[in-house]
Amino acid sequence: MLMVASAIMLRLPKRSEPDVWRELGSPGLFRNNTPETSFALTQFLFFKRYRSFRNRRLVFIPDCFRIIDGLSIVAFLYFVITTVGHGFR
């Protein structure tokens, strides 16, 4: 699900806001996926700079992505904590 949301989120600005997409380093799901573009995209999402888009769909998709990404991080942390915690018993 996270891959689908990522693909949609990266494709929409490329078509609707090409200047912003180029400013982020022209990120793609597999192409040009470098630490620099990942960092720029993370900052873009974290500071909610997408809120200035006129297209409401371009605001809705990153909001959903933030929720999915946050839940994925929580699930991963839960897995790590329970795995490490179980190893100490």
N, C-alpha and C positions, 0 to 999 in steps of 0.2 A: 504494500500500500504506500509505503514511504517513497519507493522508486517512482510510482505513478504520479504521486503528488509532486515530486521533484521534477519530473519531466514536464508536467503541465506548467509548473511555476517558472521553469526556465524558458519555455517556449513563448508564453504570453508576452513578457516584456520585449522579447526579440522582435515580435511583430508589431506591438502597439507602442512601445516606448524604446525605439532602437538606440537613442542617445544614452539612456540609462543603462541599457544592456551593454553597450560598448564601455561605458564608465566602469561597470563591474568587471570588465576584462573579458567580455564575450563568453560567459560561462556556458558550458554544456554538460550534459549528463556524463558523457565519457570523453568528449573532445574538450581540450583546454581546461581540464579539471586539475588545476595546480593549487598549491597552498595559498598563493596570492589571491586567486579568484575565489577560492573557498572562504578565505578570511574576509574579502570584500563583501561577498554575499551574506556571510554570517552577520557582519556589522549592519548591512542593509536591512536584514530581517530583525535583528535585535533592537535597533534604534527606530524601527517602523518607518523607514524613509519611503516605503511604498504607499503610505497613506496619502501622499500628495497626488497620486495618479487620478486622472479624471474618470477613467474606466472603473466602475465599481467592481467588476469581475477581477480586475488586477489587484484590488484590495482584499477581496474575499479569499482568493486562492492562497496568498501568503499567510493570511490569518489562520486558515485551516492547516497549512503546512507547519506553522509555529506550534499549533496544538498537537498535531501528530508527532512532530519532532520532540516536543516536550514529554509526551507520553512514552515515546521510545526511550528517551534518556532515563526516565523514572523506572521503566521496566528493566533496563539494563543495570541500573544501580541496584535495584531490588535483587536481581539475579546474582550480581557480584557480592552483595552483602550477605545474602543467604548462603551462597556457596562458600565464601570465606568464613563466615560465622559457623557453619556446620563443620568445617575442617578443624576448628579449635575445640570442639566438644570431645 
